Amino acid sequence: MPESKSKKHTTKYIFVSGGVISGIGKGITSASIALLLKSAGYKVAPIKVENYLNLDAGTINPIEHGDPFLCEDGTEGDMDIGTYEKFLDADMGQVNFVTMGRIYQTVIDRERRFEYNGEDVEAIPHITDEITKRIKEVGSKSNADIVMIEMGGTAGEYQNIFYYEASRIMTLKNPGDVIHVHVSYVPTPSHLGEPKTKPTQLSVRTLNSMGIQPDFIIARSEKYLDKRRRDRFALFCNMHPEDIISNPDVSTVYEIPFSMQEQGLDKRILQKLNLPIKTPNIAKWKKLVDSIKAPKKKTVNVAIIGKYFGTGEYQIRDSYAALFDAIDHASWAKGVEVKTHWIDAEKLEKEGAEKILGTPDGIIVPIGWGERGSEGMIAAADYARKMKIPYLGLCYGMQLACVAFARSVLGWKDASTAENNPKSKHPVIYLIPSQKEIMERRAYGGTMRLGGWEAIVKKGTKAYELYEKYGQMINKAKGLTSERHRHRYEFNNTFAKDFEKAGLVISARSVEEGLVEIIEIPDHPFYIGTQGHPEYKSRPLTPHPIFLGFIEAVAKDH
């Protein structure tokens, strides 16, 4: 008898949209659903489709759209890409992130090459076809069972209407293989004292006007929805009450998958996609949540000296989202409560380190660009060295720690970065020749040393001790590690011997070109600067060694 043909693999698609307000939690929702489905044995691939015309998030001010998340392949994506990595414990990349600018560029370039054979190129179908192509591509490249598509913005915005149209077309062409999850806000006005469903009703009506009927509503609110609110949603949104999922405020976002599972969301999704129902195994996440909620043995105070905290009269966390996450991961693992104090670098520059900083248990100087606030960051790095306060410098924080050392220890008062003072006789941080010509053409986007770069860590250093202790070396015999990078300027090797003679240790260099990757000061409780970005590689179940070492040092005498 002839062999029976194996059943063709059919990829399923879950679109996740948002309503009422931005920042409602589409990324966390998408990642939570993906975690449940992955833990049930399905291969899940997420993709974020963004509205803006930037080709990536790398040139966007972090105050505008949050901290761009840096991927292993050099992709500068949205913060939600980092959320996917943390929940799924998997590397994301270019295929997982699309902007409308990238879509337009691709279509226009194709038209210029006459690849449309003289057709009049239009938004529909050519833009929507390219969107659909990108969505299907992430599924085929990863051989996914399910693709999660998070749509940027909120329903009703003109910028993202083509994403919704692509969703509608895919639903029409693939019946039974596409579902739509709508995340919306249910406010409880203080003067009324009850949740109001009308904003979400209007949001769903907007979806309906685009030809989309959501399969699920994820209702973000302060508390769990009661039966009356579920019934109102069901009646006015043309849905079953069991497809209204309550997503109330919780103490940690890592609780959300449990809340969704308790309400049967994963089973309902699998039923609607005609997939076998399997029970997710999320025991390790239960242990994580228990450790997050457990009483902490110690409380420490860490000062973070940044330049992207302010927006109007408000301060925002998202500008340094990956950093705060990495601190959390390490502190949970060590059973330490960390209270972070956000300090504006310009204020410290004006009023002085001693007055502004006082005596924190630790100091971090994170990523940054340009001259504004840099002197405050240099002062913080110098203060931490002199006062023996544990210090962690990340990228710009590493570079400015070198400037501080050159000024205070080597006595080079004009020491600076070539970026901030091109006339300095001691440009201890400079542009390597391969970057200089690019910068002269003002070609800023995508010109940095980006993504994962390997380095050799020197034995006997604090950095080597941490990588070895926490098992995150690629090759222990060679001392080989890899960190993600996002910068143009480098340590100037012309001055390396001067620094080393004065007591600064270069504890890691890149495999390619021998660029300085990590510096440290040995006669100090903890003083490390890294040109890479360990915060982007930290995950809740595997905190990064450098952050674990920093938290250990900060909590040592408590």
C-alpha positions as CSV (number, residue, x, y, z in Angstrom):
1,M,0.0,0.0,0.0
2,P,1.3,3.5,-0.7
3,E,2.5,5.5,2.3
4,S,0.1,8.0,3.6
5,K,1.1,11.6,3.2
6,S,1.9,13.4,6.5
7,K,-0.5,16.1,7.3
8,K,0.7,19.5,6.2
9,H,1.9,21.7,9.0
10,T,-0.5,24.6,9.5
11,T,0.7,27.7,11.3
12,K,-1.9,29.4,13.5
13,Y,-1.9,33.2,14.1
14,I,-3.0,35.2,17.2
15,F,-3.3,39.0,16.7
16,V,-3.1,41.1,19.8
17,S,-4.4,44.7,19.7
18,G,-4.9,47.4,22.2
19,G,-7.7,49.8,23.1
20,V,-8.5,53.0,25.0
21,I,-4.9,54.0,26.1
22,S,-1.4,53.2,25.1
23,G,0.9,51.3,27.4
24,I,-2.0,49.1,28.5
25,G,0.1,45.9,28.5
26,K,-0.2,44.3,25.0
27,G,3.4,43.1,25.2
28,I,3.0,41.5,28.6
29,T,-0.3,39.9,27.4
30,S,1.3,38.6,24.2
31,A,4.3,37.2,26.2
32,S,2.1,35.6,28.8
33,I,-0.1,33.9,26.3
34,A,3.1,32.8,24.4
35,L,4.6,31.4,27.7
36,L,1.5,29.3,28.4
37,L,1.4,27.9,24.9
38,K,5.1,27.2,24.8
39,S,4.9,25.6,28.2
40,A,2.2,23.4,26.8
41,G,4.6,22.1,24.1
42,Y,3.8,24.4,21.2
43,K,6.4,26.2,19.3
44,V,5.6,29.9,19.5
45,A,7.1,32.8,17.6
46,P,6.2,36.4,18.5
47,I,6.5,39.5,16.3
48,K,5.9,43.2,17.1
49,V,4.6,45.4,14.3
50,E,5.2,49.1,15.1
51,N,3.6,52.2,13.7
52,Y,6.5,54.7,13.4
53,L,8.4,55.4,10.2
54,N,11.8,54.9,11.8
55,L,13.5,51.8,10.3
56,D,14.2,50.6,13.9
57,A,14.1,52.0,17.4
58,G,17.8,52.9,17.5
59,T,17.5,56.6,16.7
60,I,14.5,57.3,18.9
61,N,15.0,59.2,22.1
62,P,14.3,56.8,24.9
63,I,12.1,59.4,26.6
64,E,9.8,59.3,23.5
65,H,9.3,55.5,23.2
66,G,11.2,53.8,26.0
67,D,14.5,52.0,26.1
68,P,15.2,50.4,22.7
69,F,15.8,46.7,23.3
70,L,19.1,45.4,21.8
71,C,19.0,41.9,20.3
72,E,21.8,39.4,19.8
73,D,21.9,40.0,16.0
74,G,22.1,43.8,16.5
75,T,18.4,44.6,16.0
76,E,17.3,47.7,18.0
77,G,13.8,46.8,18.7
78,D,10.9,47.9,20.9
79,M,10.9,47.2,24.7
80,D,8.3,44.4,24.1
81,I,11.0,42.4,22.3
82,G,12.8,42.3,25.6
83,T,9.6,41.1,27.3
84,Y,9.4,38.2,24.8
85,E,13.0,37.3,25.5
86,K,12.4,37.3,29.3
87,F,9.1,35.3,29.2
88,L,10.1,32.8,26.5
89,D,13.8,32.5,27.4
90,A,14.7,32.8,23.8
91,D,16.7,35.3,21.6
92,M,14.7,37.6,19.4
93,G,16.0,39.3,16.3
94,Q,15.2,41.2,13.1
95,V,12.5,38.8,12.0
96,N,10.6,39.5,15.3
97,F,10.4,43.3,14.8
98,V,8.8,45.3,12.0
99,T,8.2,49.0,11.7
100,M,5.9,50.8,9.2
101,G,9.0,52.6,8.0
102,R,10.6,49.2,7.1
103,I,7.4,48.1,5.3
104,Y,7.2,51.3,3.2
105,Q,10.9,51.2,2.4
106,T,10.7,47.6,1.2
107,V,7.7,48.3,-1.0
108,I,9.2,51.5,-2.5
109,D,12.6,49.9,-3.1
110,R,10.7,47.0,-4.9
111,E,8.8,49.5,-7.0
112,R,12.0,51.3,-8.0
113,R,13.5,47.9,-9.1
114,F,10.4,47.5,-11.4
115,E,9.4,44.3,-9.4
116,Y,5.7,45.2,-9.6
117,N,5.9,45.1,-13.5
118,G,4.4,48.5,-14.0
119,E,1.4,48.1,-11.6
120,D,0.2,51.2,-9.8
121,V,1.6,50.5,-6.3
122,E,-1.0,51.1,-3.6
123,A,-1.4,50.7,0.2
124,I,-3.8,47.9,-0.4
125,P,-2.8,45.3,-1.5
126,H,0.9,46.1,-1.6
127,I,1.5,47.4,1.9
128,T,-0.8,44.8,3.5
129,D,0.8,42.0,1.4
130,E,4.2,43.0,2.7
131,I,2.9,43.0,6.3
132,T,1.4,39.6,5.8
133,K,4.7,38.4,4.2
134,R,6.6,39.5,7.3
135,I,4.2,37.8,9.7
136,K,4.3,34.5,7.8
137,E,8.1,34.8,7.5
138,V,8.6,34.7,11.3
139,G,6.5,31.5,11.4
140,S,8.3,29.8,8.6
141,K,11.8,30.7,9.7
142,S,11.2,29.3,13.2
143,N,8.8,26.5,12.1
144,A,6.3,27.8,14.6
145,D,3.0,26.2,15.4
146,I,1.7,29.6,16.5
147,V,2.7,33.1,15.7
148,M,1.8,35.9,18.1
149,I,1.4,39.3,16.4
150,E,1.4,42.3,18.7
151,M,0.1,45.4,16.9
152,G,1.5,48.7,18.0
153,G,-0.6,51.6,19.2
154,T,-4.3,51.4,19.8
155,A,-7.4,50.7,17.7
156,G,-8.6,53.7,15.8
157,E,-5.2,55.3,15.1
158,Y,-4.6,56.2,11.5
159,Q,-0.9,55.0,11.7
160,N,-1.7,51.3,12.2
161,I,-4.8,50.8,10.1
162,F,-2.9,48.7,7.5
163,Y,-1.9,46.2,10.2
164,Y,-5.6,45.8,11.1
165,E,-6.4,45.4,7.4
166,A,-3.7,42.7,7.1
167,S,-5.3,41.0,10.1
168,R,-8.7,41.1,8.6
169,I,-7.5,39.7,5.3
170,M,-5.6,36.9,7.0
171,T,-8.7,36.0,9.0
172,L,-10.8,35.9,5.9
173,K,-8.3,33.8,3.9
174,N,-7.4,31.4,6.8
175,P,-10.7,30.5,8.6
176,G,-10.1,28.7,11.8
177,D,-6.3,29.5,11.9
178,V,-6.5,33.2,13.0
179,I,-7.9,34.7,16.2
180,H,-7.9,38.2,17.6
181,V,-7.2,39.2,21.2
182,H,-8.1,42.7,22.3
183,V,-6.4,44.2,25.3
184,S,-8.4,47.1,26.7
185,Y,-8.7,49.4,29.7
186,V,-11.6,49.3,32.2
187,P,-11.3,52.4,34.4
188,T,-12.8,52.8,37.8
189,P,-13.3,56.6,38.3
190,S,-12.9,57.4,42.0
191,H,-16.0,59.6,42.1
192,L,-18.1,56.7,40.8
193,G,-16.5,53.7,42.5
194,E,-17.4,51.1,39.8
195,P,-15.6,49.8,36.7
196,K,-16.9,51.4,33.5
197,T,-17.1,49.2,30.4
198,K,-18.1,51.9,27.8
199,P,-14.5,52.8,26.7
200,T,-13.9,49.1,25.8
201,Q,-17.3,48.9,24.1
202,L,-16.2,51.8,21.9
203,S,-12.8,50.3,21.3
204,V,-14.4,47.0,20.1
205,R,-16.8,48.9,17.9
206,T,-13.8,50.5,16.2
207,L,-12.5,47.0,15.6
208,N,-15.9,46.0,14.2
209,S,-15.9,48.9,11.8
210,M,-12.6,47.5,10.4
211,G,-14.2,44.1,9.9
212,I,-12.7,42.5,12.9
213,Q,-14.6,40.7,15.7
214,P,-12.3,39.9,18.7
215,D,-12.3,36.4,20.0
216,F,-11.2,37.5,23.4
217,I,-11.1,40.7,25.5
218,I,-8.3,41.0,28.0
219,A,-9.7,43.6,30.5
220,R,-7.0,45.6,32.3
221,S,-8.3,47.0,35.5
222,E,-7.5,47.6,39.1
223,K,-9.4,44.6,40.4
224,Y,-11.0,41.4,38.9
225,L,-14.1,42.0,36.9
226,D,-17.3,40.9,38.5
227,K,-20.1,39.0,36.7
228,R,-22.1,42.1,35.9
229,R,-19.1,43.6,34.0
230,R,-18.5,40.4,32.1
231,D,-22.1,40.2,31.1
232,R,-22.1,43.8,29.9
233,F,-19.1,43.1,27.7
234,A,-20.6,39.9,26.4
235,L,-23.9,41.7,25.5
236,F,-22.5,44.8,23.9
237,C,-19.4,43.2,22.3
238,N,-21.1,40.2,20.8
239,M,-19.0,37.7,22.8
240,H,-19.3,34.8,25.3
241,P,-18.8,35.7,28.9
242,E,-16.0,33.1,29.3
243,D,-14.0,34.9,26.5
244,I,-13.8,38.0,28.7
245,I,-10.5,37.6,30.6
246,S,-9.9,39.7,33.7
247,N,-6.3,41.1,34.0
248,P,-6.2,43.1,37.2
249,D,-3.2,44.9,38.7
250,V,-0.7,42.4,40.3
251,S,2.5,42.8,42.3
252,T,4.6,41.4,39.5
253,V,3.9,40.8,35.8
254,Y,5.2,37.3,36.2
255,E,1.9,36.4,38.0
256,I,-0.1,37.2,34.9
257,P,0.3,33.8,33.1
258,F,-1.1,32.1,36.2
259,S,-4.1,34.4,36.3
260,M,-4.8,33.7,32.6
261,Q,-4.4,30.0,33.1
262,E,-6.8,30.0,36.1
263,Q,-9.5,31.6,33.8
264,G,-8.9,29.0,31.1
265,L,-7.6,31.3,28.5
266,D,-4.9,28.9,27.1
267,K,-7.6,26.1,26.7
268,R,-10.0,28.5,25.0
269,I,-7.3,29.7,22.6
270,L,-6.4,26.1,21.7
271,Q,-10.0,25.2,21.2
272,K,-10.6,28.1,18.8
273,L,-7.5,27.2,16.9
274,N,-8.5,23.6,16.7
275,L,-5.4,22.4,18.4
276,P,-5.1,19.6,21.0
277,I,-5.4,20.9,24.6
278,K,-2.3,20.4,26.6
279,T,-1.5,21.5,30.2
280,P,1.3,24.1,30.5
281,N,4.2,23.2,32.8
282,I,5.1,26.5,34.5
283,A,6.4,25.2,37.8
284,K,9.7,27.1,37.5
285,W,7.7,30.3,37.1
286,K,5.8,29.5,40.2
287,K,9.1,29.3,42.1
288,L,10.1,32.6,40.6
289,V,7.0,34.3,41.7
290,D,7.4,32.8,45.2
291,S,10.9,34.2,45.4
292,I,9.7,37.6,44.2
293,K,7.0,37.7,46.9
294,A,9.1,36.3,49.7
295,P,10.2,38.6,52.5
296,K,13.6,40.0,51.8
297,K,16.5,39.6,54.2
298,K,18.1,42.9,53.3
299,T,17.2,46.3,51.9
300,V,19.7,48.4,50.0
301,N,19.7,51.8,48.2
302,V,21.1,52.2,44.7
303,A,21.6,55.5,43.0
304,I,21.1,55.5,39.2
305,I,22.6,58.6,37.5
306,G,20.9,59.1,34.2
307,K,19.9,61.7,31.7
308,Y,16.6,60.3,30.3
309,F,14.4,60.1,33.4
310,G,12.3,63.2,32.8
311,T,9.3,63.8,30.5
312,G,7.6,67.1,31.2
313,E,7.0,67.2,35.0
314,Y,7.0,63.4,35.3
315,Q,9.7,60.7,35.6
316,I,9.5,57.5,33.6
317,R,10.9,54.1,34.2
318,D,10.8,52.9,30.6
319,S,13.9,54.9,29.5
320,Y,16.0,52.4,31.4
321,A,13.6,49.4,31.4
322,A,16.2,46.7,30.7
323,L,18.4,48.0,33.5
324,F,15.6,48.0,36.1
325,D,14.6,44.5,35.0
326,A,18.2,43.3,35.4
327,I,18.4,44.7,38.9
328,D,15.2,43.0,39.8
329,H,16.4,39.6,38.5
330,A,19.6,39.7,40.5
331,S,17.9,41.1,43.6
332,W,15.2,38.3,43.6
333,A,17.9,35.7,43.2
334,K,19.8,37.1,46.2
335,G,16.8,37.8,48.4
336,V,17.5,41.5,48.5
337,E,15.1,44.4,48.2
338,V,16.6,47.1,46.1
339,K,15.3,50.7,46.3
340,T,16.5,52.6,43.3
341,H,16.9,56.4,43.4
342,W,16.7,58.2,40.1
343,I,19.2,61.1,39.9
344,D,19.3,63.5,37.0
345,A,22.9,63.8,35.8
346,E,22.6,67.5,35.1
347,K,21.5,68.2,38.7
348,L,24.4,66.3,40.1
349,E,26.7,68.2,37.7
350,K,25.4,71.5,39.1
351,E,25.2,70.7,42.8
352,G,28.0,68.2,43.3
353,A,28.2,64.5,44.0
354,E,28.5,64.6,47.8
355,K,25.4,66.8,48.2
356,I,23.2,64.9,45.8
357,L,24.5,61.3,46.3
358,G,25.2,61.2,50.0
359,T,26.0,57.6,51.0
360,P,24.1,55.1,48.8
361,D,24.9,51.4,49.0
362,G,25.7,51.3,45.3
363,I,25.9,53.6,42.2
364,I,25.1,52.8,38.6
365,V,25.8,55.0,35.6
366,P,23.9,53.5,32.6
367,I,23.8,54.1,28.8
368,G,23.9,57.6,27.5
369,W,24.9,59.8,24.5
370,G,26.4,63.3,24.2
371,E,27.8,66.0,26.4
372,R,24.6,66.9,28.4
373,G,24.9,65.6,31.9
374,S,28.2,63.8,31.2
375,E,30.2,65.8,33.8
376,G,27.6,64.7,36.5
377,M,28.2,61.1,35.5
378,I,31.9,61.5,35.6
379,A,31.6,63.0,39.1
380,A,29.5,60.1,40.2
381,A,32.0,57.6,38.9
382,D,34.8,59.4,40.7
383,Y,32.8,59.7,43.9
384,A,32.1,56.0,43.9
385,R,35.9,55.2,43.5
386,K,37.0,57.6,46.2
387,M,34.2,56.6,48.7
388,K,34.6,52.9,48.0
389,I,30.9,52.6,47.0
390,P,30.2,49.7,44.7
391,Y,30.0,51.0,41.2
392,L,28.7,49.6,37.9
393,G,29.2,51.5,34.7
394,L,27.3,50.3,31.6
395,C,28.6,51.4,28.2
396,Y,28.7,55.2,28.6
397,G,29.1,54.6,32.4
398,M,32.2,52.5,31.6
399,Q,33.6,55.2,29.3
400,L,33.1,58.0,31.7
401,A,34.6,56.0,34.6
402,C,37.7,55.9,32.5
403,V,37.6,59.7,32.0
404,A,37.2,60.1,35.8
405,F,40.2,57.9,36.4
406,A,42.3,59.7,33.9
407,R,41.5,63.1,35.5
408,S,41.8,62.1,39.2
409,V,44.4,59.4,39.2
410,L,46.5,60.1,36.1
411,G,46.2,63.9,36.5
412,W,45.0,64.5,32.9
413,K,42.6,67.3,33.7
414,D,41.6,67.8,30.1
415,A,40.8,64.0,29.6
416,S,37.5,63.5,27.9
417,T,35.7,61.6,25.2
418,A,36.3,62.7,21.6
419,E,32.6,63.0,21.3
420,N,32.4,65.6,24.1
421,N,35.7,67.4,23.6
422,P,37.3,66.9,20.2
423,K,40.2,69.2,21.2
424,S,41.3,67.2,24.2
425,K,44.9,66.1,24.3
426,H,43.8,63.0,26.2
427,P,40.8,61.6,24.3
428,V,40.7,58.4,26.4
429,I,37.5,57.5,24.6
430,Y,37.5,58.0,20.8
431,L,36.2,56.9,17.4
432,I,38.1,54.0,15.9
433,P,39.2,54.8,12.3
434,S,36.6,52.5,10.8
435,Q,33.8,54.6,12.4
436,K,35.3,58.0,11.8
437,E,34.5,58.2,8.1
438,I,30.9,57.1,8.7
439,M,30.3,59.7,11.3
440,E,31.7,62.5,9.1
441,R,28.9,61.6,6.7
442,R,26.3,61.9,9.5
443,A,25.2,58.4,8.8
444,Y,24.0,57.7,12.4
445,G,21.4,55.0,12.0
446,G,22.7,51.4,12.3
447,T,26.4,52.5,12.2
448,M,27.3,51.3,15.7
449,R,29.0,48.2,17.0
450,L,25.8,46.3,17.5
451,G,24.7,43.0,18.8
452,G,26.7,40.1,20.3
453,W,30.5,40.4,20.4
454,E,32.8,37.9,21.9
455,A,35.6,38.8,24.4
456,I,38.3,37.1,26.3
457,V,38.1,37.7,30.1
458,K,41.4,37.8,32.0
459,K,41.9,35.2,34.7
460,G,42.2,36.5,38.2
461,T,39.9,39.4,37.7
462,K,36.6,40.1,39.3
463,A,34.9,39.8,36.0
464,Y,36.3,36.3,35.3
465,E,35.3,35.2,38.8
466,L,31.7,36.3,38.2
467,Y,31.3,34.7,34.7
468,E,32.9,31.5,36.0
469,K,30.8,31.4,39.2
470,Y,27.5,31.8,37.5
471,G,28.3,29.6,34.5
472,Q,27.9,32.1,31.7
473,M,31.1,31.5,29.8
474,I,31.0,30.3,26.2
475,N,34.3,28.6,26.6
476,K,35.8,28.4,30.1
477,A,39.2,27.2,29.0
478,K,39.6,30.3,26.8
479,G,37.7,32.7,29.2
480,L,35.4,33.4,26.3
481,T,32.2,35.4,26.8
482,S,29.8,37.4,24.7
483,E,27.9,40.6,25.4
484,R,25.6,42.7,23.4
485,H,26.9,46.1,22.3
486,R,25.3,49.4,21.2
487,H,27.9,52.2,20.8
488,R,30.3,54.0,18.5
489,Y,33.1,55.2,20.7
490,E,35.8,52.9,22.2
491,F,38.5,53.0,24.8
492,N,41.6,54.5,23.3
493,N,44.3,51.8,23.4
494,T,47.0,54.4,23.0
495,F,46.6,55.1,26.7
496,A,46.1,51.6,28.0
497,K,49.5,51.2,29.5
498,D,49.2,54.4,31.5
499,F,45.9,53.3,33.0
500,E,47.3,49.8,33.9
501,K,50.4,51.3,35.6
502,A,48.1,53.5,37.7
503,G,46.1,50.5,38.9
504,L,43.1,50.2,36.5
505,V,42.7,46.6,35.2
506,I,41.6,45.9,31.7
507,S,39.8,42.6,32.5
508,A,38.4,41.8,29.0
509,R,39.2,42.6,25.4
510,S,37.2,41.7,22.3
511,V,38.3,38.8,20.2
512,E,38.2,41.0,17.1
513,E,40.5,44.1,17.2
514,G,41.4,43.7,20.8
515,L,39.0,46.5,21.9
516,V,38.6,47.1,25.7
517,E,35.4,45.5,26.9
518,I,35.6,45.5,30.7
519,I,37.6,47.6,33.2
520,E,37.8,47.2,37.0
521,I,39.6,48.5,40.0
522,P,40.9,45.6,42.2
523,D,41.3,47.4,45.6
524,H,37.7,48.4,45.8
525,P,34.5,46.5,47.1
526,F,33.2,46.5,43.5
527,Y,34.1,48.7,40.6
528,I,33.4,47.4,37.2
529,G,32.7,49.1,33.9
530,T,31.6,47.2,30.9
531,Q,31.4,48.4,27.3
532,G,28.7,45.8,26.6
533,H,25.2,45.7,27.9
534,P,24.6,42.9,30.3
535,E,21.2,44.3,31.1
536,Y,19.9,43.1,27.8
537,K,21.0,39.5,28.4
538,S,19.6,39.2,31.9
539,R,16.5,37.1,32.3
540,P,14.3,36.4,35.4
541,L,15.3,32.7,35.6
542,T,19.0,33.4,34.7
543,P,20.2,36.8,36.1
544,H,23.4,38.2,34.7
545,P,26.6,37.5,36.5
546,I,27.7,41.1,36.6
547,F,24.4,42.2,38.2
548,L,24.5,39.3,40.7
549,G,28.1,40.4,41.7
550,F,27.0,44.0,42.0
551,I,24.0,43.2,44.2
552,E,26.2,40.9,46.4
553,A,28.7,43.8,46.9
554,V,25.9,46.3,47.6
555,A,24.3,44.0,50.2
556,K,27.5,42.7,51.8
557,D,27.6,44.9,54.9
558,H,23.8,44.9,55.6
